[in-house]
């Protein structure tokens, strides 16, 4: 039981922070299917930072771990600029651009990881090895039955994610900037009439989504495989998209959706282990979150209210 | 006086500006840009881009290689290229038809796996006579694909579910379920893939002796050409094709004109799915003979690039498929000859995709420059 909770929280929170990035982007009226690519690219930059710093001067391992989180956020935001360029400046179709960015991220990371490993680190490998992220157990509270499991063996990044998530929720719902951002998603012309620059706000929103996706991506890389490899692209970005659609583009509801996904996944694995089924059955378990997503979307798509101007290319002259 | 900036503008406007075949010219411009980017990348790696691009052409049988092993020649390579191009033609048509209707079918890969799997299970291991088996395979492909397409279209129309998210979820579900059945029932202990299908069901005739060479001949290339022209006819000359395009341009206006939008969406997805199903059977029971578990074919995603590059025009898709497959089938020769990583071809393709996605901007820019120059031109000269 404890293991289920520990594992599902380590999955839920990175998914949640990626979904928050998506909420910022879609809240400002830009469909963001690029989350998958952005999280992979963020994880790539995080892994690259670790690889470079360990090979040049051996810093203390614990510092490197946090540096890699920053590198992932910066890398995700940097790559998101490309998305912003195509979507805002070139005014391309947002759905197609998102998929394009995903494909570019997959091929670019595969190429760069191999090439950099060969040319700089003198080995042919398609991954960057990361360290094991430190885990902590909160004293006293962890002794409480069942609830205590939420405070046992927690990755430190989970606390960081919670802090960032609260900060992001504050920005989105309590600051003038957050209000303008949400207004951009519903009626960009009104924002322009109020004297704000719509393209500018959307640009920042896309950057934020890139940074959040990068953070989530490197956390996935730490918690699932402790290395960066192309296996990071297994559709968690799309799961995050489903989470915020199901969560009605609101941060609190999205957290519940992410929790459901996290628990669905680890309960599925738990059953495969408990019933001692052959490993091929894990293929069926892996479909569980996706099937759940489809079913949930089936019931919630009709009643959900997406931002009104979602997917529309901003046109100043439109009334 | 012509300043330098004016020359750039002038040449861009004359190439991408309004006029005959503007979209085609912009596609060529995108291709040119991505080739230049690829060349810069190759230069950074210290390789000669011209040698690289010629070896791509040599590897795919367009230009002769330096030497060939016994019973192989340029013809063998060229027939292999055709063999690999057929699934791409179907897949890109599938994406293009859906895009014309404003839908984004990213489930091509998933449908390919499912239809390939169903055809493999139902016909692949039986001993039916060759011609009947081949026809059955094609029919299963069309049927399975159409069913999945109909499901996506129906969910979109009835429940307002985002077709992209649905399609991506279906991709993963199909891929995992199929890999479960392959791993438990059909796995070949040596290759870890599904057991190879019988030759009578395979759509490609393997190792046919011809002119003293061994050639893989695909039997469905002619079918692919026919389908290209059928889709072209459907889009340009029929009432349904007009409704499809009208819904793609403006849903509300079409509804106002009395077009049943929901019905059109579902019908379009059925056609798109059927084409993807054809791509699946020609891929898994033609170009290859077995299914690799847990792998979604990259071809289904590359098809998006091809459809965009071909401007969603069936004929354009035909040529764009050939072009992209030259990249893919030439990569092996390129990487063995120059010692660059195989991933570079995928990278160049996705850069091409990036430029094709922003081709709308090039069009706007071309029109704008032309207009500006037209105004200035009278004053300057």
Interface residues (C-beta under 8 A of the other chain):
Chain A: X33 X86 X89 X90 X91 X92 X93 X95 X96 X97 X99 X100 X103 X104 X106 X107 X108 X110 X111 X114 X115 X118 X235 X238 X241 X242 X245 X278 X280 X281 X283 X284 X286 X287 X290 X291 X293 X294 X297 X298 X301 X302
Chain B: X45 X104 X106 X155 X159 X160 X161 X162 X164 X165 X166 X168 X169 X170 X172 X173 X176 X177 X179 X180 X183 X184 X293 X294 X301 X304 X305 X308 X341 X343 X344 X346 X347 X349 X350 X351 X353 X354 X357 X358 X360 X361 X364
